[in-house]
């Protein structure tokens, strides 16, 4: 039996204060960003003392998790209601995505928590892992019903499609924060769901997969890489020290985020004084640039397909590079997940980097898919620009899911299944 505390009672006042804190946190996390908002800022906005706030929430992480948990609980209720009201076999993901987009602050808060909580030691890590499990279970039921009613082709693996679709949805929500004019989450989901009606690796029988010999594909493009910050090459010992500084900064950024990692924290990890660290990197922003450049360079080395003869061959080599990164250098995935989500607010020093990176990466893969279509490898009914955005979004989303449950999600296997469908043999 549920009881309601009488108005004016201590319990009711405590509940009202707690809700006021949550509302203030929600507003500040959206307008300032999670990392740029302190507990004292929230306490002032909620008209409570700092100790009073700590009586309700032990940390900012706990507060963020609770704010998003409220939205997620409401989302699951809405998901179930939309599914119950839908026609048999109807897909409801785009409708829920449209609601998310209309809910002020939802996408920003979701992006923040997705990256923040990916570190195993984060207090919201288990909650987010459970969220993915619940979302997959709900989505499998919807997709299975759609397949039973002929909306989804019978030869498609419902569980695999669920993981990849959920991943793409997560990735789209993040990318849309950086490139709102280029990425429409609802439209992308609707377009993707329409493709499920076709059998796996489907080509229109009227398509001619023969390459357009009068329009040669030309050389394969290269993915732009962020420039490494200039520094005096110095002696070997100095180069080794800078390498160690970048490595330790990357590890701390992936665990605690950029905002909550100080130069003193990094200097301590390296085993040098702060002044020595500043001799090599004169500001925290410069060190962040070095970390991002190192991460991009390492990932590109992993993904390179030496001697690829075509765009399709280069694309089909991506799962192998993803497997190598997960097996040999998981820290590269971890730091990307944390920083790409943390940098959503425009005031973050890495925001411009990620906005440019997403734009360049979309252009790069769009060109690859255009070349693959010209070669006859990408079927004519698939739009190269759409495929580029979806690949990036799904790949990022798969990495988030992997960080929360490394035993349940095989990023390389899902990428392989995706390319088997998108780039069928001729």
N, C-alpha and C positions, 0 to 999 in steps of 0.2 A: 504494500500500500504506500502511495506517495503522498507526502504532506508538504504543504507550502508554509514557509515561515511567515508569521504575522508581520504586516507592514510596520516598520519602525523597530522591529526586534533587532538584536545584535546580529543574528544570522542573516536577516534580510539586508541589513546595512553592509555586512561583509560581502554578500553576493552582489550588491549594487556597486560596491567599490571595485570588486574583481572585474565586473563587466565594464566599468569605466576605464580601468587599466587596459583591458583588451581592446576597447574601441580606440583609445589613444595610441596604443602600439600599432594597431592596424593603420591608422591614418599616417603616423610618422614613418612606418616602414615603407609605405607607398610613396610618400612625398620626398623623403630623404634617402631611402635605402636602408637596408637592415644594418650594414656595417657602420653607417654614418650616424646611426641613432644609438644613444646611450640610455641606460636604465634611468639616469637622472633626467634626461629629456622626457622620457615617458612619464616619470613620476610628476614632473612639473605640469605636463599637459593634462594629466589625470587629476591634478590637484590633491596629490597625496605625497607624503614624505618618502624619501628613498628607503628608509628602514620599513616604512609601511608597505611599500611595493614588494620588498623582499619577503614580507610575511605572506604574500600570495604567490609570488613566483621567485624561485631561487636563483634564476639566471635569465639572461636575455634569450638564450637558446630555448629554454623551457617556454618562455613567453611566445616566441616565434612559432614553436611547435603547436602551442594551444590555439593561436590565432588561425593557423592553417588547418588545424584539426576541426575547428568550427566550420570552416568553409567546406572541408572534405566531407564531414558528416552530412551537411546540407546537400552536397553534391550527390552523395550516394542515395539519399532519400529522393532527390529529384530524378536521378538516373532510373531508380526503380519505378517511380511514378510515370515517367515518360515511356519506359518499356511496357508498363502495364496498359497504358492508354494507346499504344501504337497498334497498327495493323499486324496480322500474323506475318512474320518474316521481315518486318520493316527494320532497317538499320537506324539507330537513334544517336549515333556518336556526334554527328554534325550538329544536331539540335542541342546536345549538352555543351558542345564547344561554343555554340553561339551564346548560350547562357553564361558560360565562363567569361566570354569576352565582354558581356554586359555588366558583370559583377565587378564593381570598382575595386581595383587593387588585387583581384584574384591572381591574374597572370604574373604580376610582379612578385607577389608573395610566394606563389608556387615556385617560380624560378629561383628565388632566394633559397628556399628550403631544399629544393632538389639538389643543389650544389653543396650547400652548407652541411647537410646531414649525410652526405655520401661517405664521409670519413667514419670508419667503424666506431670510434670513440665518441662520436657526437651523441648527445642525449636523445635526439629525434631519429637516430639511425634505424632503430628497431621499428619505430612507428611508421617510417616511410617504407621499410621493407614489407611490413604488413599491408600498407596501402597498395603496393604493387600486386601483392597476392590477391587481395580482395578485388581490385580492378580487373585483373586477369580472369578471375572466376566469373564476375558479372559479365564481362565481355564475351567469354567463351559461350555462355548461355545464349547471348543475343546472336552471335554468329552461327551457332549450331541451329538455332531456330530458323535463321535466314537460309541456311543451307538446306534444311528440311523442307522449306517452302520454295526451293528453286531459285532464290535470289542470289545465292553464291554457288558457283560451279561445284559439282559433286566431287571433283578430283582435288580440290583444295584442302590442305590440312588446316582445320579450324584452329587448333591450338597454336600452331606456328604463325598463322596469319594474325591471331590475336596479339601475340608478343610483338610482332613487327608493326602492327597498326598502333598499338599503345605506345611503342617507342617513337614512331613517326609523329604521333600527336604531341607527345612531350617535347620532342625536338622542335616542332613547328611553333609551339607556344613560346619557346625561348627565342628562336630566330626572329619571330614577329616583334619582339621587344626591341631588337636592333634595327630591323628593316621592315617597319610597318607598311611601307608603300610597296614592298615587293612580295610580302607573304601574307596571304589571307587564310587563316587557319581553317575556317569553316569551308571555304571553297575548295581548298586542297583536300580535306577529308572527304567531301562529297565526290570529287573527281576520283579519288583513290578507291572509294567504295564501289563506284560504277565499274571499275576494272575487275572486280571480283566476279562479275557475271560471266566473264570469259574463262575458259579452261586454262590451266597452267600452260605457260609458254605458247600462248595462242598467237597465230598470225592470220590475217585476213587471207583467204584462199586466192583472192584477186591481187594480192601484193606481189610485186616482183622483187625478190631479195637480191637481184643482181646489182652489184655496185654500179654507180653512175660513172661510167668510164670517161665521159666527157667532162666530168667535174671531179678531178682527183681530190681525195681527202686532204692531202697536204701533210705537213709535219705535225706531230703531236704537240700540244701546248705544254707548257711547264707551269706548275702551280707557284704563284708568287710567294716568297718567304720573307718574313719580316727581317729587316736589316739588323745585324748584330751591332749593339752600341759600340762606337769607336772607343778604343782605349790604347794606351801605350803598351806595345807588346812586351817590353821589359825583358827581364831575365826569366829563365825556366821556372825558378821558384815562384816568381810573381804570377806566371801563367797558371801554374798548378794551384796557387792560392785562389785565383779568380774562379777557376773551375770548381774548386771546393765550395766557394761562397755561393755560386749559382746552384750547385747541387743541394746544399743545405737550405737555401732559400726556397727552392722548389719543393722540398720535402715539407717545410714548415707552412708554406702557402697552401699546399694540398691538405694539410691537417687542420690548420686554424684560419685559413683565409688570409688575404693580403691585409685587410683592415686591422685584424687583431694580431698581426705579427709585427713586432717592432724591429728596428735595426739592431737594438741591443740583444733581442732574442736570437737573431741570426748570427751576430758576432759571438755570442756565447756558444752556439752550436758549432761554429767553425773553430772556436778556441783562440780567438783574437780579440783585441780591444775594439770598441766602436770606432775609434779614430783610425785604426788600421783598416777596418772595413771601408770607411769613407775614403781612404786613400785609393782604393780600387774602384769603388762605386760611390760617387759623390752625393747621391740621393737615393732614397727608397724607390722613387719612380724609375730611375735609371736601372736599378737592379731588377725591378719588375720587367722592364723591357728586355733585359738580358735573359731572364728566365723564360719569357714567352718566345724569344727568338731561338733559344736552345731547344725548347720543347718542339717548335715547328720543324727545326732542322732535323731532330732525331726522328720525329714521326715521318717526315718525308723520306728519310733514309730507309725506314722500315717499309714504306709503301712503294718505293721505287720498283718498277718492273723493267729491269735492264733489257734493252733490245726488244721491247714490245713492238710488234709489227703493225698493230692497229689499235684504234681506240678501244674496241671491244676487248682485245687481249689485255690492255692496260687495266680496264675496269674489272675484268674477271680476276685480275691478280690482287685486287684489294682485300678479299678475305684472308689471303695468306699473310699480308702485312698486318692485318688486324690481329690475327692469331699470335704473331710474333710480339706485338706490343703488349698484349695481355699476358703472355707467358714470360717475356724477358724484361719488360719495362713498364709495369703497371703504374708507376709513379707519373708517367707522362699522361696517362688517362686521368689519374686522380687530380693532378694540378689543373688540367683543362676543365674538368667538371666543376671544381670549386670556383675558379676564377671567371669562367664564362658566365656562371650564374650570378656571382657576386658583382660583376661589372655591369649589370643591367642598368642601374641608375646612371644618368648622363654625367653626373659629377664624379664618377669613379675614374681614376687615372687610366684604367685599361678599357674603358668603354669604346673609345674611338678605335682602338686596336681591334677589338672583336667585331665592331660594325664593319670595318674595312675588310677584316679577314672573312667574315661571312659573305660579303658582297663579292670579293675576289674568288672565293671558293665556288660560289654559285655560278659565276661567269665561267670558271675553269671547267666545271663538270657539264655545264650547258654545252660548251664547245665540244667536249668529248662525246656527249650523246648525239650532238648534231653530226659529228664525223662518223659515229657508229651507224647512224641512220643512213647517211650518204653511202656508207660501205655495204648497206643491206643487212646489218646485224641487229639494229633496233627496228622493230616493226613500225610500219607507217602510222598506226593508230596511236602510238605513244608520243607525247609531246616532250621534246628534249629539255625544255626549261622546267617543266613540271617534274620530270624524272630527276633533274639535278637537285632541286630543292628537297624533294622527298628523300633522296639518298642521304643527303647531309643530315636532315632532320632525323631520319630513322637510325642512322649510324650513331649520332649523338645520343639519342634516346636509348638505344641498345646498351651503350656504354654506361649510362646512368643505372639501368636495370642491373647490369653486371656488377657494378660497384655495391649494390645493395644485396645481391644474392649471386655470388660468383659461381656457385655450384649449379644454379638453376638456369642460367642464361649463357649460351655459347654465342658470343658476338659473331665470330667468324662463320659459324654454321648458318646463322640467320642471314648474314650478308650473302653467303653462297646460295641459299635458297632464293633470295631476292633476285640475284643476277640470273639464276637458272630460269626464272619466270620472265624477266625483262629482256634478256638477251638470248633468246632460244637459238639453238643451232639451225643453220640454214639447210 
